[in-house]
Amino acid sequence: MGLLNTTLPITLNAWGLTRIDTGRAGILTATVPIFTVLVAHFATRDERFTGAKAAGIAVGMAGVLVILGTDLGSIATGSGLGKLALLLSGLLYGLAAVYARSLKDVPPMILTLGQLCTAAVWLLPVVVFADRPWRTAATWSMDAVLAILVLSVFGTALGYLLFYRILTTAGATNASLVAYVIPVVAVLLGAVTLEERLLTHQVLGMILIIGAMAMVDGRLIKRFVTGGGTRPART
């Protein structure tokens, strides 16, 4: 879990964000449930494909292609490669979510602590050999320290703790649906704090992906079809 759910996807996310803006990164991260559904179908017995899930995957992949847009022609360089990094991180999150089902009897706090400590061990040799911190002195600023604290406490430790609690009660597919809110938050924060501009094809791609997730989950469509469900009979 330290490798699949932290070290590799977070590294890919950080690297990808050096090449694309946060809005597009958030939209592409919303593909996590799509990959989770695919992995769960082949790796589990109780989270198989249904017609709605298959249709949802097709619509979600269409949304990904819309967001990739013209970068498909130069997918091995620049922003195209950054988008592929975000998609690969989504696949890793999907693999991790399904594998975590086998750990549902372990308390969420223990899972989170073990995962993050193991991720630190995985990353230590990378830091030593890639960054070579002894050659350059680190510059500590208040903004940098606050950013690390916010990302590590709220974006990582607390996020994983909540994720594992949801996983034990709702299953891998439903737990991965937390990715619904990622593109909305990323787009809004990117526009407000970084002055990023949201393009028409990005909005269309986001709509397709979120619609695909609604199809995969099924509850929203069921409510719409049944008119919000049946009312209890009066006595």
Residue, then its C-alpha position, 0 to 999 in steps of 0.5 A: m500500500g505504501l508503494l501503490n497508494t502513496t509513493l508512486p501515485i503522489t510522485l507521478n502527481a507531483w511530476g505531472l503538475t510541473r507540466i499541466d495546470t491544477g484544473r486539468a490534473g484534478i479532472l484527470t484524477a477523477t478517472v480513479p473510479i473508472f480504473t477501480v471498476l476495471v480492476a475490481h471486475f477482474a480481481t473480485r467476485d462481488e464487484r463485477f461489471t454491470g451494463a451501467k458500469a460498462a457504459g460508465i467506463a466508456v463515457g469516462m474514457a471519452g471524457v479523458l480523450v476530450i481532455l487530452g485533446t490536441d496533446l494526443g499528437s505529442i503524448a510523449t512530451g510536455s503536457g501530454l506526458g504530464k497527463l499520462a502521468l496523472l492517468l497512471s497515478g489513477l490506475l495505481y490508486g485503483l489497484a491500491a483500492v482493490y488490494a486494500r479490501s484484503l486489509k479491511d480487518v486492520p484498523p484504519m489508523i494502523l493502515t494509514l500509519g503503516q502505509l505512510c511510514t513504508a512510503a517514507v522508506w521507499l522514497l528515502p533512497v530516491v531522495v538520496f540519489a536523485d536530489r542529493p541534498w548534501r550538495t545544495a542547502a535547502t531554503w526553508s521559508m514559512d510558505a514552504v513549511l506551511a505547504i508541507l504541513v497542509l499537504s501531509v496532515f490534511g491532504t495525505a494522513l487525514g485523507y487516507l484515514l477517512f478513505y480506509r474507514i469508507l473502504t471497510t463499509a462501502g467497498a473499493t468501487n464506492a470508496s473510489l467515488v470520492a474522486y467526484v469532488i476532486p475536479v470541482v475543488a481543483v478547478l475552483l482553487g486553480a481559478v481563484t488562487l492561480e488564475e488558471r483558465l478553464l477551457t471549453h473542452q476541459v469542462l466537457g471532459m469533466i462533465l463526461i467523467i462525472g456523468a460516467m461516475a454517476m453511471v458506475d455508482g448507479r444510485l443517482i440514476k436509480r433515484f431519477v428513474t424511480g422518482g426519488g424512491t417510494r414513500p412509506a405508507r401512512t398508517 
